[in-house]
């Protein structure tokens, strides 16, 4: 068989090389994204890696080893190394090899392999969570250690399939409305229904925990509401901030039968617990000092929640993992645009929230018209001569800040504003000093973490109404803000090489536009500095989703603006 015309090279170190210019590139990219992780994305060859966690997530989503091997074989230029085929089969087989069940109200860790049970029983990291052996196939786990034992075992390379079931939770009458309270027809999209069903699994023991991955603007909130309507139980919803919390409340009041007296807000501003309670990660992780307890963790057990929704689960703070390990009997739904965590705790998301249940490629939704078409452009500026010596002598962290705050970026921003006089524009950055100076110079409202919630909501409302057409925003723009008509984003600085932040920021402009027009994402980068080095990593996830960054020189952009007479 002549394979020379195929796009992949599968290597024995679990890396997979993909030729970008190949006619089958898009098909291969979408297939690889189901079971591998993109590591590098230079111009011509992209490098993926097959990892145990990527395979376990694939297995949990219903992909089997033979399908993965068949895909690689069909697209690979050379025969797949024998060790890779064996690794795929063995790692996929590990998912479900160890199971948690709950017969006779006892938490049992079981396997069909007695040698594996014996090995697990002897592990120092597992022993504290065990009551003792039941027989050669089963171990009795302490009831409160359901999450702890899953965390410990995944670190040992044994992903646990949790079949121990869940509490029903207090009942709550809830239906989705066919006609919203704003008098618009409402129906879930097909992929939203599929995602909700993938989580629920008809109420069986294999459903009830896991993560739904959908692009920003694709309606993850609707998936959450669909699950709530299916389970019809009291629900705790955790959000990134108070603005996101109130957007959830508005959607619930508009599209479900819930009334305002059934929805409570638990935030820094008020602490009202109702059958559906919306809380922020900030309030849950608040404590008076690092030596004291998290005083609001009691919220997790204060009511008989049947479902906990973790919005933006990739942002889940480390302390919330700790309490989540102790509430595994409650159904848990994670919602996110990307499972990437810059702290490397994807394994904890898998163990404690649940495996990936559904993932839809961004470009697929773009082709179907559910999210806007987007162009990504990187504009490179030079570091001014007067900053070159301070940059050369600085440490790495200060180097990045100097390059990120490069004052020559402002001229590019002004040129882009002139290029888009009739568009709704978000200018997003990391450093407050930079943002404040820019907001003054271009006479544009600024929203940061210290902006009062009511002021943020007022400015967002003015932006949605077209009363203002530009906003300068800090990292608060990384999280759920509902500005559906924003169609241009200009990124002037970011958080080092954060891939999930880049995805979140592009997501701010991906909601379909009323005129059907495209969105444009500009990232202004200082050439030949750490700013450029980190940008390569920042762009990885979006490259994996099929977005291409075109590179432009700042002088071209500024010149075009001047020549255009704007």
Buried (B, 14 or more C-beta within 10 A) or exposed (E): EEBEEBBBBBBEEBBBBBBBEBEBBEBBBBBBBBBBBBBBBEEEEBBBBBBBBBBBBBBBBEBBBEBBBEBBBBBBBEEBBEEBBEBBBEBBEBBBBBBBBBEEEBBBBBBEBEEBBEBBBEBEBBEEBBBEEBEEBBBBBEBBBBBBBBBBBBBEEBBBBBBBBBEEBEEBEBEBBEEBEEEEEBEBBEBBBBBBBBBBEEEEBBBBBBBBBBBBBBBBBBBBBBBBBBBBBBBBBBBBBBBBBBBBBBBBBBBBBBEEEBBBBBBEEEBEBBBBBBBBBBBBBEEEEEEEEBEBBEBBEEBBBBBBBBBBBBBBBEBBBBBBBBBBBBBBBBBBBBBBBBEEBBBBBBBBBBBBBBBBBBBBBBEEEBBBBBEBBBBBBBBEEEBEEEBEEBEEEEBBBBBBBBBBBBBBBBBBBBBBEEBBBBBBBBBBEBBBBBBEEBEBBBBBEEBEBEEBBEBBEBBBEEEBBBBBBBBBBBBBBBBBBBBBBBBBBBBBBBBBBBBBBBBBBBBBBEEEEEBBBBBBBBBEBBBBBBBBBBBBBBBBBBBEBEEBEBEEBBEBBEEEEE
